[in-house]
Amino acid sequence: MANKKKGLLDFLSGKKSEEGKKIFETWYNAMPETDHPEFEASEATLKEELAKIKNRGVVPLKQEERSPVMVYWKAAAVALLVVSAGILLYVKRDLFTKEEITYTEHYVPKGKLLQLSLSDGSQVWLNSDTKFRYPETFGSGDREVYLEGEAFFNVSKDPSRPFRIHSGGKLTTTVLGTSFNVKAYRNDDFNEVAVITGKVSVVHTTSDNRSSEVLLQPGQKAVLVKTQDLLSKETFSDVDHYTSWREGKLIFEDAPVADVISSLQRYYNIEINLSSETLKACRVTATFDPMPLEKVMYLLCFTLNAEYTHAGKKYSISGAGCNPNHP
């Protein structure tokens, strides 16, 4: 019986015979667009439509190609269409219809922050100089959003609809419901996904279309070294480092001075230049609470054993570099 059933399925799919395929296509294409049966179509509806095939001229075989065996297969195929009631031909409604999803895009300029509530109840905080594209209303399938910059996500749980963030052109972060931070600025050397709660999958696609995946739990982060096109998994202990920026607090621990300057430029909408390679080699451990820019620059220069001057929004830092008395 199993072999007969498989033979019928192959017949209808066109694997064994074009005749089965023609039976379906003639029936389906002759129906008005509004009458195309859905997955829930009743047996009576299918039987009624199939009965019309007789009057629609299914392309016949040449006389020499006809045989009692083919007549049997054709009859069996029609019967299977009725009995299956869509199991074979209408497994998913989206084979015939496609949801239309309208996207919205936000750009958060330098010096600004933005919090959003998505249609599924998820909360998103966008950092300065960040572009975020998302559906006005999520459809019945996966929840897909696109990020360039930095964002903190608190995703509503929905096991039937995974939440996917496409960032940096090479990373896809997939979750069901959790909180995590994604940092994927175009000009940064590193992209990061840091998990605060729940579990996260991060997939990296290389320039030659190879892919690698890391699975993250709380206290773990995925780090993409863009110059090497390499994804790795690391641990972290300071959760505030990835969450405090939402309140305007910037935390750096043994961070390259270039990363510190990039963050300050975005947050305060300024330009900072270092005068020497010695300064560029420094690393910074500091916490900047929400405070006036001039105080931030004073503290940074104390850390770097340097001083600054400025004209408008352009700041220049010069000096011996790397205060030996600073941790």
C-alpha positions in Angstrom: 0.0 0.0 0.0 2.9 2.3 0.9 4.4 1.8 -2.5 1.1 2.6 -4.3 0.7 5.8 -2.2 4.2 6.9 -3.1 3.6 6.2 -6.7 0.5 8.4 -6.6 2.3 11.2 -4.9 5.1 11.0 -7.5 2.5 11.0 -10.3 0.8 14.2 -9.0 4.1 16.0 -8.4 5.3 15.3 -11.9 8.2 13.2 -10.9 6.9 10.2 -12.8 4.5 11.7 -15.3 3.6 15.1 -16.7 0.0 13.8 -16.8 -0.5 14.2 -13.1 0.9 17.7 -13.2 -1.4 18.6 -16.0 -4.4 17.4 -14.0 -3.7 19.7 -11.2 -2.6 22.7 -13.3 -5.7 22.5 -15.5 -8.0 22.4 -12.5 -6.2 25.1 -10.6 -5.6 27.6 -13.4 -9.1 27.4 -14.7 -10.5 28.6 -11.4 -11.2 32.3 -10.6 -8.6 33.9 -8.4 -11.1 34.3 -5.5 -12.0 30.6 -5.7 -8.6 29.2 -5.1 -9.0 26.6 -2.3 -7.2 27.2 1.0 -5.8 24.6 3.3 -9.2 24.3 5.0 -11.1 23.6 1.8 -13.7 20.9 2.4 -13.8 17.6 0.6 -17.1 18.6 -1.0 -15.6 21.7 -2.4 -12.7 19.9 -3.9 -14.9 17.2 -5.3 -17.1 19.8 -7.0 -14.1 21.5 -8.6 -12.5 18.3 -9.7 -15.7 17.2 -11.3 -15.4 20.2 -13.7 -12.1 18.8 -15.1 -14.1 16.6 -17.4 -15.5 19.7 -19.2 -12.2 21.6 -19.3 -10.3 19.4 -21.7 -7.3 18.1 -19.8 -4.6 17.7 -22.4 -5.0 14.1 -23.6 -2.4 11.6 -24.4 -1.9 10.4 -27.9 -3.8 7.3 -28.7 -0.7 5.1 -28.9 0.3 6.3 -25.4 -3.0 5.3 -23.8 -3.1 2.1 -21.8 -5.2 0.5 -19.1 -2.4 1.2 -16.6 -2.4 5.0 -17.4 -6.2 5.2 -17.2 -5.9 3.6 -13.7 -3.2 6.1 -12.6 -5.2 9.0 -13.9 -8.3 7.9 -12.0 -6.3 7.2 -8.9 -4.7 10.6 -9.1 -8.1 12.4 -9.2 -9.3 10.3 -6.3 -6.2 11.1 -4.3 -6.8 14.8 -4.8 -10.2 14.5 -3.3 -9.3 12.3 -0.4 -6.2 14.3 0.5 -8.3 17.5 0.8 -5.2 19.6 0.4 -2.7 17.6 2.4 -0.5 17.2 -0.6 -1.3 20.3 -2.7 -2.2 22.9 -0.1 0.1 22.2 2.8 0.6 25.9 3.4 -1.7 28.8 2.5 1.2 31.0 1.7 1.9 28.8 -1.4 -0.9 30.8 -3.1 -1.0 34.1 -1.1 1.8 36.2 0.4 1.4 38.6 3.3 2.2 42.2 2.6 4.4 43.7 5.3 5.0 47.5 5.6 8.3 48.5 7.0 9.2 51.6 9.0 12.7 53.0 9.3 14.1 55.2 12.1 17.5 56.9 12.1 18.7 58.3 15.5 21.1 61.1 15.0 24.3 61.7 17.0 23.6 63.1 20.4 20.1 61.4 20.7 18.6 58.2 22.0 15.2 56.6 21.1 13.0 54.0 22.7 10.5 52.0 20.6 7.6 49.6 21.3 7.1 47.1 18.5 3.7 45.6 17.5 4.4 42.3 19.3 5.2 44.1 22.6 9.0 44.0 22.3 10.9 47.0 23.5 13.9 48.4 21.7 16.3 51.2 22.8 18.3 52.7 19.9 21.7 54.4 20.5 23.0 57.5 18.7 23.9 57.3 15.0 21.7 54.1 14.6 19.4 53.0 11.8 16.6 50.6 12.5 14.1 49.0 10.1 11.1 47.0 11.3 7.6 46.1 10.3 4.7 48.3 11.4 2.9 45.1 12.2 4.6 41.7 12.3 3.0 39.0 10.1 2.3 35.4 11.0 5.9 34.3 10.1 9.2 35.1 11.7 9.7 38.6 13.2 12.5 40.1 11.1 14.2 43.5 11.8 17.4 45.2 10.5 19.9 47.2 12.5 23.0 49.3 11.7 24.4 50.8 14.9 23.6 49.8 18.5 20.4 48.7 20.2 19.2 47.0 23.3 16.3 44.5 22.8 13.8 43.2 25.3 11.9 40.7 23.1 8.4 39.4 23.9 8.3 35.6 23.9 6.6 33.8 21.0 7.9 30.3 20.4 6.0 30.1 17.1 7.6 33.2 15.7 11.4 33.6 16.2 12.7 37.2 16.4 15.6 37.8 14.0 17.9 40.8 13.9 20.0 41.3 10.8 23.0 43.5 11.6 26.2 44.7 10.0 25.4 42.8 6.8 27.0 39.6 8.2 25.3 38.7 11.5 21.8 37.2 12.1 20.7 37.0 15.8 17.8 34.7 16.5 15.8 34.6 19.8 12.3 33.6 21.0 12.2 36.0 23.9 15.1 37.5 25.8 17.1 40.7 26.5 20.4 41.4 24.8 22.5 44.2 23.3 23.6 44.3 19.6 26.4 46.7 18.6 27.1 46.8 14.8 28.4 50.2 13.7 29.6 50.2 10.2 33.0 51.9 11.0 33.8 49.9 14.1 36.4 47.1 14.0 34.2 44.8 16.1 30.5 43.8 16.2 29.1 42.4 19.4 26.0 40.6 20.6 25.8 40.4 24.4 23.1 38.4 26.2 21.6 39.6 29.5 18.7 37.1 29.8 17.6 34.0 27.9 19.3 32.3 25.0 20.5 33.6 21.7 21.8 32.2 18.4 24.2 34.3 16.4 25.1 33.2 12.8 27.9 34.8 10.9 28.0 34.7 7.1 31.5 35.3 5.6 32.3 37.1 2.4 32.6 33.8 0.6 29.1 32.7 1.9 30.4 30.3 4.6 28.6 30.4 7.9 29.4 29.7 11.5 27.1 29.8 14.6 27.6 30.5 18.3 24.9 29.8 21.0 24.9 32.3 23.8 23.6 32.3 27.4 23.5 35.1 30.0 27.0 36.6 30.5 28.2 35.5 27.1 28.8 37.6 24.0 29.6 36.9 20.3 32.4 39.1 18.9 32.9 39.5 15.2 36.4 40.7 14.3 35.6 42.4 11.0 39.1 42.6 9.6 39.5 38.8 10.1 35.9 37.9 9.2 36.0 35.8 12.4 33.3 35.1 15.0 34.1 34.0 18.5 32.4 33.6 21.9 33.5 35.4 25.1 32.2 35.9 28.6 31.6 39.2 30.5 30.6 40.1 34.0 29.7 43.8 33.9 26.1 43.9 32.7 26.0 47.7 33.1 28.6 48.0 30.3 25.9 46.9 27.8 22.8 48.4 29.4 23.7 51.7 31.1 24.1 53.7 27.8 20.3 53.8 27.7 20.4 56.2 30.7 23.4 58.2 29.3 26.0 56.4 31.4 29.1 55.3 29.4 31.4 52.6 30.9 34.8 51.5 29.6 37.1 48.9 31.0 40.5 48.6 29.4 39.0 49.8 26.1 41.0 51.0 23.2 41.0 54.8 23.1 39.6 54.7 19.6 36.4 52.9 20.9 36.0 55.5 23.7 36.3 58.4 21.2 33.8 56.8 18.8 31.3 56.5 21.6 31.8 60.1 22.8 31.6 61.4 19.3 28.2 59.7 18.8 26.8 60.5 22.2 27.8 64.2 22.2 27.7 64.8 18.4 31.3 66.1 18.3 34.6 65.4 16.5 37.7 64.3 18.4 41.2 64.0 17.0 44.3 62.6 18.6 47.6 64.3 17.8 50.0 61.3 18.1 50.3 57.6 17.6 51.3 57.3 21.3 47.8 58.6 22.3 46.2 56.2 19.9 47.8 53.3 21.6 46.4 54.1 25.0 43.6 52.0 26.7 41.0 53.5 28.9 39.1 52.4 32.1 36.6 55.0 33.1 32.9 55.6 33.9 31.2 58.7 32.5 27.9 59.4 34.2 25.6 61.8 32.5 27.6 65.0 32.7 28.6 68.1 30.7 30.9 67.5 27.8 33.6 69.7 29.2 33.8 67.6 32.3 34.0 64.4 30.2 36.9 65.8 28.2 38.7 66.8 31.3 38.4 63.3 32.8 39.4 61.7 29.5 42.5 63.9 29.2 43.5 63.1 32.8 43.3 59.4 31.9 45.4 59.9 28.8 48.0 62.3 30.4 47.0 64.9 27.8 45.1 68.1 27.3 42.5 69.4 24.8 41.6 72.4 22.8 38.5 72.9 20.7 36.8 75.2 18.2 33.1 74.7 18.1 32.4 71.0 18.0 35.9 70.0 16.9 38.2 68.8 19.7 41.9 68.1 19.6 43.8 66.1 22.2 47.5 66.3 22.5 50.2 65.3 25.1 52.6 62.7 26.3 49.9 60.0 26.4 48.8 57.3 28.9 48.9 58.6 32.4 51.2 56.1 34.3 49.4 56.9 37.6 46.0 55.9 36.2 44.9 52.3 36.5 
